[in-house]
Amino acid sequence: MAKQGSTLAGLMDGFSTTITQGLRHQVPLEVFVREYVSMRFEPAGMTNDPEIKHASSVLDYVGRRLALDFLPYETRVEFGVLTADERAAKELQDNVGDAAWADMIGMAMSAPTVTGPRKG
């Protein structure tokens, strides 16, 4: 967000106050994250955060940042919010899993077929 005017600054101040009050009144952080992640509106685009390379809105970025900073891995997986290292590990695991599956199919295709007993 290269341009920040008083309107956006005021809205973000009100937004942060709302989040703070919600958390004080025991609204689970997961509720906020679920609502904000993948919310789309301008400004959107690339960020300077190495963990969040692209955000579809300011609230999407805030939701992802809150999730990365405060939620456990299992919860973040549900929301699709992973660190750069976790994304790389998941891609590696998924690629190995796909390769293993392809090998199993290949082995099944090359295995001899079993026919009934020969007569006579």
All heavy atoms as an XYZ file, in Angstrom:
917
protein
N       0.840     -1.172      0.000
C       0.000      0.000      0.000
C       0.886      1.236      0.000
O       1.264      1.742      1.041
C      -0.898      0.008      1.228
C      -1.946     -1.056      1.197
S      -3.064     -1.113      2.596
C      -2.856      0.392      3.430
N       1.232      1.661     -1.167
C       2.111      2.821     -1.280
C       1.394      4.097     -0.877
O       1.999      5.003     -0.320
C       2.631      2.926     -2.705
N       0.100      4.187     -1.154
C      -0.673      5.375     -0.827
C      -1.561      5.094      0.382
O      -2.360      4.171      0.367
C      -1.579      5.721     -2.009
C      -1.084      6.872     -2.831
C      -1.897      7.006     -4.079
C      -3.033      7.952     -3.904
N      -3.735      8.192     -5.168
N      -1.386      5.859      1.413
C      -2.238      5.695      2.587
C      -2.772      7.058      2.968
O      -2.030      7.936      3.369
C      -1.466      5.082      3.752
C      -2.327      4.941      4.988
C      -1.588      4.276      6.120
O      -0.712      3.470      5.890
N      -1.936      4.624      7.331
N      -4.069      7.237      2.807
C      -4.687      8.503      3.158
C      -5.307      8.440      4.538
O      -5.308      7.404      5.209
N      -5.853      9.561      4.965
C      -6.445      9.608      6.296
C      -7.674      8.722      6.395
O      -7.965      8.173      7.459
C      -6.796     11.055      6.656
O      -7.751     11.565      5.738
N      -8.397      8.533      5.293
C      -9.579      7.671      5.319
C      -9.175      6.232      5.606
O      -9.734      5.578      6.489
C     -10.338      7.737      3.975
O     -10.700      9.090      3.731
C     -11.573      6.868      4.009
N      -8.198      5.718      4.855
C      -7.741      4.349      5.065
C      -7.126      4.181      6.455
O      -7.375      3.180      7.134
C      -6.735      3.945      3.991
C      -6.254      2.498      4.052
C      -7.425      1.529      3.955
C      -5.260      2.230      2.941
N      -6.355      5.165      6.893
C      -5.751      5.096      8.231
C      -6.838      5.042      9.299
O      -6.750      4.254     10.258
C      -4.833      6.290      8.452
N      -7.875      5.847      9.139
C      -8.974      5.840     10.104
C      -9.724      4.525     10.106
O     -10.080      3.999     11.172
N      -9.987      3.981      8.918
C     -10.671      2.686      8.836
C      -9.845      1.576      9.481
O     -10.384      0.730     10.201
C     -10.960      2.339      7.379
C     -12.143      3.066      6.753
C     -12.193      2.793      5.255
C     -13.435      2.632      7.416
N      -8.548      1.564      9.219
C      -7.696      0.531      9.804
C      -7.607      0.672     11.323
O      -7.553     -0.325     12.041
C      -6.302      0.555      9.175
C      -6.294      0.119      7.711
S      -7.124     -1.453      7.387
C      -6.069     -2.579      8.257
N      -7.612      1.904     11.821
C      -7.618      2.131     13.266
C      -8.897      1.576     13.885
O      -8.864      0.873     14.897
C      -7.465      3.616     13.563
C      -7.290      3.893     15.045
O      -6.546      3.128     15.704
O      -7.900      4.867     15.545
N     -10.038      1.871     13.253
C     -11.308      1.334     13.732
C     -11.354     -0.184     13.642
O     -11.864     -0.860     14.540
N     -10.807     -0.723     12.573
C     -10.758     -2.170     12.380
C      -9.946     -2.834     13.485
O     -10.379     -3.818     14.086
C     -10.157     -2.472     11.005
C      -9.816     -3.909     10.792
C     -10.798     -4.854     10.606
C      -8.493     -4.317     10.787
C     -10.481     -6.181     10.414
C      -8.160     -5.632     10.591
C      -9.158     -6.569     10.402
N      -8.779     -2.276     13.786
C      -7.928     -2.884     14.821
C      -8.590     -2.788     16.193
O      -8.480     -3.713     17.008
C      -6.542     -2.251     14.835
O      -6.618     -0.886     15.161
N      -9.307     -1.717     16.443
C     -10.034     -1.586     17.715
C     -11.128     -2.647     17.800
O     -11.331     -3.259     18.863
C     -10.646     -0.175     17.841
O      -9.595      0.785     17.768
C     -11.400     -0.004     19.133
N     -11.816     -2.885     16.703
C     -12.875     -3.902     16.674
C     -12.304     -5.289     16.956
O     -12.880     -6.066     17.730
C     -13.582     -3.884     15.310
O     -14.118     -2.583     15.090
C     -14.697     -4.905     15.255
N     -11.186     -5.616     16.328
C     -10.545     -6.918     16.572
C     -10.163     -7.042     18.044
O     -10.405     -8.073     18.679
C      -9.283     -7.088     15.691
C      -9.661     -7.141     14.231
C      -8.494     -8.329     16.086
C     -10.345     -8.401     13.810
N      -9.557     -5.996     18.593
C      -9.134     -6.015     19.990
C     -10.326     -6.246     20.915
O     -10.269     -7.077     21.826
C      -8.419     -4.699     20.351
O      -7.293     -4.549     19.502
C      -7.971     -4.687     21.803
N     -11.418     -5.524     20.688
C     -12.608     -5.687     21.528
C     -13.204     -7.091     21.380
O     -13.647     -7.692     22.362
C     -13.654     -4.619     21.190
C     -13.271     -3.232     21.617
C     -13.090     -3.119     23.125
O     -13.857     -3.685     23.908
N     -12.048     -2.420     23.533
N     -13.219     -7.601     20.152
C     -13.726     -8.956     19.941
C     -12.919     -9.990     20.708
O     -13.475    -10.886     21.355
N     -11.600     -9.868     20.656
C     -10.746    -10.816     21.375
C     -10.920    -10.673     22.884
O     -10.918    -11.666     23.617
C      -9.281    -10.626     20.978
C      -8.958    -10.994     19.527
C      -7.536    -10.595     19.175
C      -9.180    -12.478     19.282
N     -11.087     -9.450     23.367
C     -11.332     -9.235     24.806
C     -12.640     -9.876     25.254
O     -12.776    -10.272     26.402
C     -11.366     -7.745     25.123
C     -10.020     -7.114     25.159
C     -10.120     -5.674     25.585
N      -8.820     -5.042     25.539
C      -8.633     -3.739     25.525
N      -9.665     -2.910     25.551
N      -7.413     -3.252     25.483
N     -13.598     -9.941     24.341
C     -14.887    -10.547     24.670
C     -14.952    -12.012     24.246
O     -16.022    -12.567     24.039
C     -16.025     -9.730     24.041
C     -16.251     -8.434     24.740
N     -15.559     -7.280     24.418
C     -17.064     -8.115     25.767
C     -15.940     -6.305     25.206
N     -16.856     -6.773     26.039
N     -13.799    -12.611     24.091
C     -13.614    -14.047     23.874
C     -14.142    -14.563     22.539
O     -14.553    -15.711     22.431
C     -14.201    -14.834     25.041
C     -13.542    -14.476     26.355
C     -14.167    -15.164     27.550
O     -15.196    -15.813     27.447
N     -13.513    -15.024     28.690
N     -14.148    -13.719     21.520
C     -14.422    -14.202     20.170
C     -13.147    -14.907     19.718
O     -12.070    -14.309     19.750
C     -14.761    -13.036     19.206
C     -14.914    -13.547     17.782
C     -16.007    -12.308     19.668
N     -13.223    -16.187     19.332
C     -12.012    -16.902     18.925
C     -11.353    -16.251     17.709
O     -12.035    -15.798     16.787
C     -12.515    -18.302     18.574
C     -13.857    -18.415     19.209
C     -14.416    -17.036     19.279
N     -10.039    -16.218     17.716
C      -9.291    -15.639     16.609
C      -9.629    -16.336     15.294
O      -9.657    -15.701     14.235
C      -7.783    -15.717     16.885
C      -6.878    -15.102     15.829
C      -7.192    -13.619     15.637
C      -5.424    -15.296     16.215
N      -9.927    -17.625     15.351
C     -10.273    -18.380     14.150
C     -11.474    -17.770     13.427
O     -11.561    -17.812     12.204
C     -10.576    -19.848     14.484
C      -9.375    -20.637     14.914
C      -9.101    -20.549     16.414
O      -9.700    -19.690     17.104
O      -8.273    -21.329     16.882
N     -12.412    -17.196     14.175
C     -13.598    -16.571     13.570
C     -13.175    -15.401     12.699
O     -13.627    -15.254     11.562
C     -14.593    -16.119     14.666
C     -15.708    -15.270     14.085
C     -15.154    -17.328     15.396
N     -12.290    -14.559     13.211
C     -11.807    -13.418     12.436
C     -11.024    -13.883     11.217
O     -11.233    -13.396     10.105
C     -10.937    -12.501     13.295
C     -11.691    -11.796     14.381
C     -11.438    -12.074     15.709
C     -12.646    -10.842     14.076
C     -12.117    -11.415     16.712
C     -13.343    -10.175     15.073
C     -13.079    -10.471     16.401
N     -10.116    -14.827     11.417
C      -9.269    -15.303     10.322
C     -10.136    -15.909      9.221
O      -9.934    -15.635      8.032
C      -8.213    -16.304     10.831
C      -7.483    -16.972      9.671
C      -7.228    -15.613     11.758
N     -11.122    -16.715      9.586
C     -12.004    -17.343      8.600
C     -12.706    -16.286      7.731
O     -12.859    -16.449      6.532
C     -13.049    -18.208      9.298
C     -13.965    -18.956      8.337
C     -14.938    -19.883      9.058
N     -14.214    -20.993      9.645
C     -14.082    -21.195     10.974
N     -14.613    -20.370     11.833
N     -13.409    -22.233     11.425
N     -13.105    -15.193      8.357
C     -13.799    -14.137      7.618
C     -12.873    -13.336      6.716
O     -13.275    -12.920      5.631
C     -14.494    -13.179      8.590
C     -15.642    -13.799      9.342
C     -16.776    -14.247      8.435
O     -17.094    -13.527      7.460
O     -17.326    -15.332      8.683
N     -11.648    -13.113      7.141
C     -10.761    -12.196      6.431
C      -9.925    -12.848      5.344
O      -9.655    -12.228      4.317
C      -9.852    -11.461      7.408
C     -10.615    -10.632      8.402
C     -10.194    -10.528      9.720
C     -11.774     -9.961      8.047
C     -10.897     -9.776     10.635
C     -12.479     -9.216      8.962
C     -12.045     -9.128     10.252
O     -12.749     -8.386     11.153
N      -9.493    -14.094      5.558
C      -8.641    -14.757      4.568
C      -9.451    -14.952      3.288
O     -10.592    -15.398      3.322
C      -8.105    -16.098      5.109
C      -7.473    -16.925      4.012
C      -7.099    -15.843      6.221
N      -8.875    -14.586      2.177
C      -9.447    -14.681      0.832
C     -10.492    -13.611      0.531
O     -11.153    -13.682     -0.497
C     -10.036    -16.068      0.571
O      -9.014    -17.031      0.666
N     -10.652    -12.621      1.397
C     -11.535    -11.501      1.097
C     -10.873    -10.681     -0.016
O      -9.693    -10.396      0.050
C     -11.745    -10.657      2.356
C     -12.827     -9.623      2.227
S     -13.120     -8.762      3.784
C     -14.291     -9.862      4.554
N     -11.655    -10.313     -1.029
C     -11.079     -9.651     -2.207
C     -11.628     -8.244     -2.401
O     -12.831     -8.058     -2.501
C     -11.395    -10.453     -3.468
C     -10.766    -11.794     -3.493
C     -11.090    -12.507     -4.811
N     -10.474    -13.798     -4.832
C      -9.229    -14.029     -5.220
N      -8.482    -13.045     -5.629
N      -8.733    -15.240     -5.197
N     -10.715     -7.281     -2.431
C     -11.007     -5.908     -2.828
C      -9.693     -5.171     -2.951
O      -8.659     -5.651     -2.515
C     -11.975     -5.208     -1.849
C     -11.487     -5.126     -0.433
C     -10.695     -4.067     -0.007
C     -11.838     -6.102      0.493
C     -10.252     -3.987      1.310
C     -11.398     -6.022      1.808
C     -10.605     -4.967      2.210
N      -9.723     -4.021     -3.584
C      -8.502     -3.225     -3.770
C      -8.196     -2.434     -2.516
O      -9.120     -2.038     -1.812
C      -8.668     -2.275     -4.955
C      -8.787     -2.997     -6.295
C      -7.546     -3.771     -6.677
O      -6.423     -3.339     -6.328
O      -7.688     -4.814     -7.312
N      -6.946     -2.204     -2.201
C      -5.739     -2.597     -2.916
C      -5.412     -4.064     -2.671
O      -5.635     -4.599     -1.586
C      -4.664     -1.684     -2.328
C      -5.145     -1.348     -0.956
C      -6.647     -1.354     -1.039
N      -4.896     -4.696     -3.708
C      -4.498     -6.098     -3.654
C      -3.202     -6.247     -4.441
O      -2.871     -5.405     -5.262
C      -5.587     -6.976     -4.261
N      -2.475     -7.333     -4.175
C      -1.262     -7.590     -4.951
C      -0.125     -8.124     -4.121
O      -0.318     -8.697     -3.053
N       1.070     -7.911     -4.643
C       2.292     -8.409     -4.008
C       2.579     -7.642     -2.718
O       2.240     -6.465     -2.606
C       3.475     -8.256     -4.965
C       3.290     -8.956     -6.300
S       3.108    -10.735     -6.149
C       4.772    -11.201     -5.775
N       3.227     -8.341     -1.769
C       3.627     -7.714     -0.513
C       5.126     -7.862     -0.323
O       5.776     -8.622     -1.044
C       2.909     -8.358      0.696
O       3.476     -9.650      0.945
C       1.415     -8.488      0.463
N       5.662     -7.173      0.665
C       7.078     -7.297      1.010
C       7.308     -8.361      2.069
O       8.433     -8.581      2.493
C       7.622     -5.956      1.516
C       7.672     -4.925      0.418
O       7.836     -5.264     -0.754
N       7.528     -3.667      0.782
N       6.259     -9.016      2.511
C       6.338    -10.039      3.549
C       6.751    -11.360      2.902
O       6.045    -11.873      2.029
C       4.977    -10.176      4.226
C       5.001    -11.059      5.452
O       5.837    -11.976      5.523
O       4.171    -10.824      6.350
N       7.884    -11.955      3.310
C       8.321    -13.207      2.677
C       7.382    -14.381      2.947
O       7.361    -15.347      2.188
C       9.706    -13.459      3.287
C       9.752    -12.649      4.522
C       8.822    -11.492      4.330
N       6.588    -14.312      3.988
C       5.649    -15.388      4.310
C       4.321    -15.240      3.574
O       3.603    -16.210      3.382
C       5.389    -15.437      5.824
C       6.619    -15.675      6.662
C       7.288    -17.021      6.398
O       6.613    -17.962      5.951
O       8.496    -17.116      6.635
N       3.979    -14.016      3.196
C       2.721    -13.738      2.501
C       3.084    -12.964      1.230
O       3.169    -11.751      1.247
C       1.752    -12.920      3.385
C       1.534    -13.619      4.722
C       0.433    -12.687      2.664
C       0.820    -12.771      5.755
N       3.298    -13.686      0.163
C       3.791    -13.046     -1.053
C       2.716    -12.241     -1.772
O       3.011    -11.256     -2.419
C       4.365    -14.095     -1.990
C       5.594    -14.747     -1.405
C       6.172    -15.771     -2.331
C       7.381    -16.388     -1.655
N       8.167    -17.203     -2.512
N       1.465    -12.665     -1.660
C       0.370    -11.995     -2.359
C      -0.840    -11.939     -1.434
O      -1.141    -12.892     -0.741
C       0.010    -12.771     -3.635
C      -1.037    -12.100     -4.449
N      -2.374    -12.322     -4.261
C      -0.945    -11.193     -5.441
C      -3.060    -11.585     -5.107
N      -2.212    -10.894     -5.839
N      -1.519    -10.807     -1.439
C      -2.743    -10.653     -0.655
C      -3.843    -10.138     -1.564
O      -3.606     -9.276     -2.419
C      -2.520     -9.687      0.503
N      -5.040    -10.679     -1.409
C      -6.152    -10.261     -2.256
C      -6.863     -9.027     -1.709
O      -7.766     -8.509     -2.352
C      -7.142    -11.412     -2.442
O      -7.643    -11.848     -1.204
N      -6.452     -8.556     -0.529
C      -6.955     -7.314      0.061
C      -6.157     -7.028      1.323
O      -5.378     -7.871      1.787
C      -8.446     -7.424      0.406
O      -8.639     -8.334      1.473
N      -6.386     -5.860      1.886
C      -5.722     -5.524      3.150
C      -6.194     -6.484      4.246
O      -5.387     -6.983      5.039
C      -6.013     -4.060      3.544
C      -5.422     -3.744      4.909
C      -5.484     -3.104      2.496
N      -7.490     -6.788      4.271
C      -8.003     -7.694      5.303
C      -7.514     -9.121      5.090
O      -7.291     -9.847      6.066
C      -9.527     -7.643      5.354
C     -10.113     -6.313      5.810
C     -11.631     -6.403      5.906
C      -9.522     -5.880      7.132
N      -7.335     -9.536      3.857
C      -6.756    -10.847      3.579
C      -5.350    -10.913      4.182
O      -4.994    -11.882      4.848
C      -6.702    -11.099      2.073
C      -6.014    -12.406      1.709
O      -6.433    -13.457      2.228
O      -5.061    -12.370      0.910
N      -4.561     -9.868      3.960
C      -3.209     -9.829      4.525
C      -3.261     -9.879      6.056
O      -2.530    -10.650      6.686
C      -2.462     -8.570      4.068
C      -1.095     -8.491      4.696
C      -0.031     -9.195      4.162
C      -0.878     -7.761      5.864
C       1.219     -9.165      4.757
C       0.368     -7.724      6.465
C       1.405     -8.424      5.912
O       2.638     -8.408      6.514
N      -4.122     -9.079      6.663
C      -4.225     -9.046      8.130
C      -4.637    -10.420      8.655
O      -4.059    -10.926      9.631
C      -5.221     -7.963      8.597
C      -5.540     -8.087     10.072
C      -4.675     -6.574      8.281
N      -5.619    -11.052      8.024
C      -6.049    -12.384      8.459
C      -4.930    -13.403      8.362
O      -4.718    -14.207      9.276
N      -4.181    -13.373      7.271
C      -3.055    -14.307      7.099
C      -1.951    -14.040      8.127
O      -1.375    -14.963      8.692
C      -2.502    -14.218      5.679
C      -3.451    -14.769      4.650
C      -2.951    -14.588      3.223
N      -3.960    -15.014      2.287
C      -4.190    -16.283      1.958
N      -3.461    -17.242      2.478
N      -5.149    -16.585      1.112
N      -1.657    -12.768      8.368
C      -0.617    -12.426      9.335
C      -1.031    -12.878     10.739
O      -0.223    -13.448     11.490
C      -0.368    -10.911      9.304
C       0.777    -10.447     10.168
C       2.117    -10.740      9.506
N       2.696    -11.949     10.057
C       3.642    -12.674      9.484
N       4.143    -12.333      8.339
N       4.104    -13.749     10.044
N      -2.294    -12.638     11.123
C      -2.776    -13.080     12.435
C      -2.694    -14.602     12.549
O      -2.283    -15.129     13.591
C      -4.216    -12.606     12.673
C      -4.405    -11.124     12.947
C      -5.891    -10.766     12.916
C      -3.788    -10.742     14.283
N      -3.085    -15.300     11.498
C      -3.028    -16.763     11.516
C      -1.596    -17.253     11.680
O      -1.318    -18.129     12.513
C      -3.639    -17.331     10.235
N      -0.674    -16.695     10.908
C       0.726    -17.128     10.995
C       1.326    -16.831     12.365
O       2.117    -17.621     12.883
C       1.560    -16.453      9.911
C       1.320    -16.954      8.488
C       2.048    -16.074      7.493
C       1.745    -18.400      8.347
N       0.949    -15.714     12.953
C       1.536    -15.322     14.235
C       0.918    -16.030     15.439
O       1.609    -16.247     16.436
C       1.412    -13.811     14.438
C       2.326    -13.023     13.501
O       3.232    -13.629     12.895
O       2.118    -11.801     13.383
N      -0.357    -16.405     15.353
C      -1.028    -16.848     16.576
C      -1.757    -18.182     16.505
O      -2.172    -18.692     17.543
C      -2.034    -15.780     17.026
C      -1.391    -14.460     17.329
C      -1.543    -13.388     16.484
C      -0.606    -14.307     18.466
C      -0.939    -12.166     16.751
C      -0.002    -13.097     18.746
C      -0.168    -12.029     17.889
N      -1.945    -18.761     15.338
C      -2.702    -20.013     15.255
C      -1.778    -21.209     15.043
O      -0.755    -21.088     14.373
C      -3.724    -19.945     14.114
C      -4.841    -18.929     14.296
C      -5.776    -18.961     13.084
C      -5.619    -19.178     15.570
N      -2.152    -22.369     15.581
C      -1.328    -23.568     15.392
C      -1.399    -24.070     13.945
O      -2.330    -23.740     13.190
C      -1.954    -24.587     16.357
C      -3.343    -24.125     16.570
C      -3.320    -22.631     16.429
N      -0.428    -24.870     13.587
C      -0.296    -25.385     12.224
C      -1.582    -26.053     11.727
O      -2.034    -25.789     10.618
C       0.877    -26.378     12.168
C       1.019    -27.062     10.836
C       1.600    -26.392      9.764
C       0.570    -28.360     10.646
C       1.725    -27.003      8.527
C       0.696    -28.987      9.418
C       1.266    -28.306      8.366
O       1.381    -28.915      7.147
N      -2.178    -26.920     12.533
C      -3.360    -27.674     12.120
C      -4.502    -26.743     11.733
O      -5.218    -26.986     10.765
C      -3.825    -28.628     13.229
C      -2.854    -29.743     13.545
C      -1.681    -29.288     14.414
O      -1.789    -28.250     15.100
O      -0.640    -29.971     14.383
N      -4.671    -25.673     12.477
C      -5.734    -24.713     12.186
C      -5.407    -23.931     10.921
O      -6.273    -23.699     10.075
C      -5.920    -23.742     13.376
O      -6.148    -24.509     14.559
C      -7.077    -22.805     13.140
N      -4.137    -23.552     10.770
C      -3.734    -22.785      9.593
C      -3.886    -23.599      8.312
O      -4.226    -23.055      7.269
C      -2.304    -22.280      9.741
C      -2.194    -21.193     10.781
C      -0.829    -20.555     10.849
N       0.182    -21.446     11.397
C       1.178    -21.980     10.697
N       1.337    -21.695      9.435
N       2.039    -22.786     11.276
N      -3.669    -24.913      8.390
C      -3.832    -25.768      7.214
C      -5.282    -25.708      6.728
O      -5.539    -25.653      5.531
C      -3.414    -27.226      7.526
C      -3.864    -28.175      6.429
C      -1.915    -27.312      7.711
N      -6.234    -25.690      7.660
C      -7.646    -25.594      7.291
C      -7.928    -24.332      6.480
O      -8.767    -24.341      5.583
C      -8.525    -25.581      8.543
C      -8.545    -26.868      9.316
C      -9.344    -26.747     10.596
O     -10.279    -25.906     10.653
O      -9.040    -27.481     11.538
N      -7.245    -23.239      6.819
C      -7.450    -21.964      6.138
C      -6.541    -21.796      4.926
O      -6.655    -20.817      4.195
C      -7.211    -20.796      7.108
C      -8.145    -20.769      8.273
C      -7.659    -20.688      9.561
C      -9.517    -20.810      8.094
C      -8.515    -20.653     10.649
C     -10.384    -20.777      9.165
C      -9.894    -20.704     10.450
N      -5.613    -22.723      4.731
C      -4.671    -22.614      3.624
C      -3.619    -21.539      3.843
O      -3.127    -20.951      2.893
N      -3.272    -21.297      5.108
C      -2.290    -20.270      5.455
C      -1.051    -20.975      6.018
O      -1.075    -21.464      7.144
C      -2.851    -19.271      6.489
C      -1.806    -18.248      6.859
C      -4.104    -18.596      5.950
N       0.012    -21.034      5.206
C       1.236    -21.712      5.611
C       2.426    -20.777      5.431
O       2.391    -19.875      4.594
C       1.448    -22.958      4.754
C       0.324    -23.997      4.786
C       0.597    -25.088      3.762
C       0.164    -24.581      6.167
N       3.492    -21.027      6.193
C       4.723    -20.266      6.013
C       5.392    -20.727      4.720
O       5.007    -21.752      4.136
C       5.703    -20.490      7.188
O       6.125    -21.866      7.171
C       5.080    -20.143      8.520
N       6.395    -19.996      4.280
C       7.115    -20.357      3.055
C       7.745    -21.747      3.200
O       7.680    -22.563      2.272
C       8.179    -19.315      2.744
N       8.330    -22.035      4.360
C       8.940    -23.349      4.585
C       7.889    -24.455      4.597
O       8.109    -25.537      4.049
C       9.719    -23.363      5.907
C      10.964    -22.508      5.858
O      11.459    -22.228      4.736
O      11.455    -22.116      6.932
N       6.744    -24.191      5.212
C       5.675    -25.192      5.252
C       5.113    -25.450      3.852
O       4.829    -26.596      3.503
C       4.553    -24.730      6.187
C       4.958    -24.724      7.648
C       4.005    -23.975      8.551
O       3.130    -23.229      8.038
O       4.121    -24.121      9.770
N       4.986    -24.399      3.045
C       4.514    -24.578      1.666
C       5.503    -25.421      0.873
O       5.105    -26.318      0.125
C       4.320    -23.223      0.983
C       3.044    -22.510      1.369
C       2.750    -21.331      0.454
N       3.837    -20.386      0.334
C       4.040    -19.357      1.154
N       3.223    -19.143      2.154
N       5.058    -18.539      0.967
N       6.801    -25.148      1.027
C       7.820    -25.913      0.309
C       7.799    -27.378      0.729
O       7.885    -28.281     -0.115
C       9.202    -25.305      0.550
N       7.682    -27.635      2.025
C       7.632    -29.013      2.526
C       6.385    -29.728      2.010
O       6.446    -30.897      1.621
C       7.661    -29.025      4.045
N       5.265    -29.024      1.988
C       4.019    -29.628      1.492
C       4.126    -29.948      0.007
O       3.700    -31.014     -0.430
C       2.845    -28.705      1.758
C       1.496    -29.309      1.395
C       0.373    -28.432      1.866
C      -1.002    -28.967      1.569
N      -1.167    -29.959      0.584
N       4.711    -29.045     -0.785
C       4.893    -29.304     -2.205
C       5.786    -30.521     -2.425
O       5.497    -31.364     -3.268
C       5.491    -28.085     -2.900
C       4.511    -26.951     -3.079
C       5.158    -25.716     -3.676
O       6.286    -25.819     -4.216
O       4.542    -24.649     -3.590
N       6.862    -30.607     -1.642
C       7.759    -31.751     -1.757
C       7.020    -33.034     -1.399
O       7.107    -34.033     -2.114
C       8.978    -31.560     -0.848
C      10.004    -32.689     -0.850
C      10.625    -32.823     -2.238
C      11.063    -32.437      0.187
N       6.267    -32.993     -0.316
C       5.515    -34.169      0.126
C       4.468    -34.550     -0.921
O       4.324    -35.721     -1.260
C       4.831    -33.888      1.463
C       4.036    -35.049      1.994
C       3.308    -34.703      3.276
O       3.178    -33.542      3.633
N       2.827    -35.714      3.962
N       3.757    -33.569     -1.456
C       2.741    -33.852     -2.468
C       3.373    -34.433     -3.725
O       2.840    -35.371     -4.305
C       1.957    -32.579     -2.822
C       1.022    -32.147     -1.699
O       0.813    -32.948     -0.761
O       0.519    -31.012     -1.755
N       4.520    -33.891     -4.144
C       5.181    -34.409     -5.344
C       5.685    -35.828     -5.133
O       5.577    -36.656     -6.019
C       6.330    -33.496     -5.761
C       5.827    -32.188     -6.334
O       4.700    -32.097     -6.788
N       6.661    -31.174     -6.293
N       6.234    -36.110     -3.954
C       6.691    -37.470     -3.656
C       5.502    -38.409     -3.608
O       5.552    -39.514     -4.130
C       7.484    -37.507     -2.327
C       7.725    -38.936     -1.880
C       8.804    -36.780     -2.487
N       4.422    -37.941     -3.013
C       3.217    -38.769     -2.960
C       2.698    -39.090     -4.348
O       2.322    -40.215     -4.645
N       2.699    -38.102     -5.238
C       2.240    -38.335     -6.603
C       3.157    -39.310     -7.326
O       2.696    -40.184     -8.057
C       2.167    -37.021     -7.379
C       1.056    -36.112     -6.866
O       0.187    -36.616     -6.119
O       1.080    -34.918     -7.194
N       4.470    -39.157     -7.123
C       5.425    -40.054     -7.778
C       5.244    -41.481     -7.268
O       5.295    -42.439     -8.050
C       6.851    -39.573     -7.524
N       5.051    -41.640     -5.969
C       4.847    -42.970     -5.404
C       3.583    -43.600     -5.977
O       3.542    -44.781     -6.307
C       4.770    -42.899     -3.883
N       2.526    -42.795     -6.129
C       1.275    -43.296     -6.691
C       1.489    -43.735     -8.143
O       1.026    -44.778     -8.556
C       0.209    -42.219     -6.600
C      -1.109    -42.630     -7.181
C      -1.685    -42.166     -8.307
C      -1.992    -43.642     -6.669
N      -2.876    -42.799     -8.534
C      -3.090    -43.710     -7.549
C      -1.953    -44.492     -5.586
C      -4.147    -44.585     -7.352
C      -3.016    -45.368     -5.391
C      -4.089    -45.403     -6.261
N       2.225    -42.950     -8.900
C       2.503    -43.300    -10.293
C       3.295    -44.599    -10.368
O       3.053    -45.436    -11.240
C       3.254    -42.168    -10.985
N       4.244    -44.783     -9.457
C       5.021    -46.021     -9.428
C       4.126    -47.215     -9.128
O       4.288    -48.284     -9.708
C       6.146    -45.942     -8.390
C       7.280    -45.039     -8.841
O       7.320    -44.691    -10.043
O       8.108    -44.672     -7.990
N       3.185    -47.040     -8.206
C       2.274    -48.138     -7.869
C       1.420    -48.510     -9.078
O       1.208    -49.678     -9.353
C       1.366    -47.724     -6.698
C       2.092    -47.548     -5.382
S       2.779    -49.086     -4.763
C       1.307    -49.907     -4.241
N       0.955    -47.513     -9.810
C       0.155    -47.789    -11.009
C       1.017    -48.492    -12.043
O       0.589    -49.473    -12.662
C      -0.445    -46.483    -11.577
C      -1.482    -45.937    -10.607
C      -1.040    -46.708    -12.952
C      -1.999    -44.563    -10.958
N       2.263    -48.028    -12.220
C       3.170    -48.652    -13.172
C       3.445    -50.101    -12.809
O       3.467    -50.977    -13.686
N       3.660    -50.388    -11.540
C       3.907    -51.761    -11.108
C       2.671    -52.620    -11.357
O       2.783    -53.765    -11.790
C       4.289    -51.807     -9.625
C       5.690    -51.294     -9.366
S       6.335    -51.620     -7.700
C       5.033    -51.084     -6.653
N       1.511    -52.085    -11.086
C       0.285    -52.853    -11.298
C       0.104    -53.181    -12.777
O      -0.347    -54.264    -13.139
C      -0.920    -52.082    -10.773
N       0.480    -52.235    -13.653
C       0.318    -52.446    -15.086
C       1.294    -53.504    -15.604
O       0.997    -54.202    -16.559
C       0.547    -51.132    -15.841
C      -0.441    -50.047    -15.472
S      -2.084    -50.396    -16.041
C      -1.991    -49.784    -17.682
N       2.462    -53.617    -14.980
C       3.467    -54.559    -15.469
C       3.359    -55.932    -14.814
O       4.034    -56.858    -15.232
C       4.870    -53.993    -15.236
O       5.115    -53.878    -13.845
N       2.529    -56.062    -13.811
C       2.401    -57.350    -13.127
C       1.666    -58.340    -14.028
O       0.767    -57.957    -14.782
C       1.636    -57.165    -11.816
N       2.058    -59.609    -13.973
C       1.372    -60.598    -14.806
C      -0.072    -60.771    -14.328
O      -0.371    -60.642    -13.148
C       2.179    -61.879    -14.588
C       2.905    -61.668    -13.319
C       3.102    -60.189    -13.172
N      -0.926    -61.021    -15.249
C      -2.323    -61.239    -14.878
C      -2.494    -62.693    -14.471
O      -1.828    -63.593    -14.982
C      -3.255    -60.913    -16.059
O      -2.878    -61.717    -17.150
C      -3.171    -59.453    -16.421
N      -3.360    -62.901    -13.559
C      -3.632    -64.246    -13.071
C      -4.848    -64.757    -13.814
O      -5.890    -64.109    -13.862
C      -3.887    -64.258    -11.554
C      -4.234    -65.640    -11.073
C      -2.692    -63.691    -10.828
N      -4.701    -65.910    -14.422
C      -5.822    -66.521    -15.136
C      -6.264    -67.758    -14.372
O      -5.607    -68.210    -13.451
C      -5.417    -66.888    -16.560
O      -4.327    -67.812    -16.499
C      -4.989    -65.645    -17.342
N      -7.337    -68.301    -14.792
C      -7.854    -69.519    -14.165
C      -6.917    -70.702    -14.398
O      -6.016    -70.643    -15.253
N      -7.100    -71.807    -13.685
C      -6.235    -72.973    -13.860
C      -6.409    -73.562    -15.262
O      -7.459    -73.505    -15.852
C      -6.710    -73.947    -12.778
C      -8.059    -73.482    -12.390
C      -8.141    -72.023    -12.711
N      -5.307    -74.128    -15.767
C      -5.332    -74.741    -17.084
C      -6.051    -76.097    -17.009
O      -5.878    -76.835    -16.046
C      -3.926    -74.960    -17.622
C      -3.247    -73.690    -17.935
C      -1.941    -73.990    -18.588
N      -1.220    -72.740    -18.826
C      -0.071    -72.684    -19.415
N       0.524    -73.791    -19.804
N       0.495    -71.541    -19.608
N      -6.765    -76.343    -18.022
C      -7.448    -77.627    -18.066
C      -6.666    -78.568    -18.973
O      -6.265    -78.220    -20.060
C      -8.864    -77.471    -18.604
C      -9.738    -76.623    -17.681
C     -11.125    -76.516    -18.214
C     -11.942    -75.645    -17.292
N     -13.243    -75.379    -17.802
N      -6.507    -79.766    -18.498
C      -5.976    -80.838    -19.279
C      -4.585    -80.814    -19.548
O      -3.757    -81.123    -20.124
